[in-house]
Amino acid sequence: MGWACGVLALLSSVNLNTDLPVQLDLGLDGTCLCSRRAIALLAGAVVGIVPAVRLARANLNHILREGGRGVARGSSRFRDALVMVQVGSALMLLIIAALFTRSLAASEHANLGFNPANVLLFTMDPSEIGL
């Protein structure tokens, strides 16, 4: 969490070239970070344990006689399904990224319905004055 705080401090110190004082309040949620870390560790453990269990079930004498040509023969439907899911997910993410990029480029030239040249946008926090 230390490097994340450093990155947030770096982002908060960026000069936005405005005459108005701008304060970016970027906070970290420790619960969210810890849960994501636990999910990542669990996924890494599962990915590491599945091949180990599969190798433990294999006949080592047979594998050594074959010269290590294959760890476990037999049904590879699970492996094929994982490859299909991975390729499909990568393709879906690629399409989403392309659509997002196209939408972002189109939004820069969109007609807003008003002249944004001298418009000021600000927010007020009623809790600062005790409401």
C-alpha positions, 0 to 999 in steps of 0.5 A: 500500500506504500507505493499506492500512496506515493503514486496518489501523492504524485497525482495530487501534486500535478499542476493543472495550469489554472488560476483556481486552487484545485485540490484532488482528494484521492483516497485509498480504501484499505478493505478494497485493497486487501480483498483484491490482494487476497483474490490475487493470491487465491487465484495464483494458488489455484493456478499453481496447485492444479498442475501440481495435483495433476502431476501427482496423479500421473504415473511417474514411471510411465512418464520417465520411460516416455522421456518426458514427452507428456505429463498426463495424457487423456482428457484435455477438455478442461485445458481446451476450455480454459484456452477458449475462455482466455482467447475470448476474454482477450478478444472481448477486452480488445474490442471494448478498448477499441470502442472506448478509444473511439468514443473518447476521440468522438467526445472531444469533438462533440457539440455540447450545446453551449460555448464552453470557453468561459464556463466554470465548474465547481462543487460545494461541500455543505459539511464544511459549513456545518450542514 
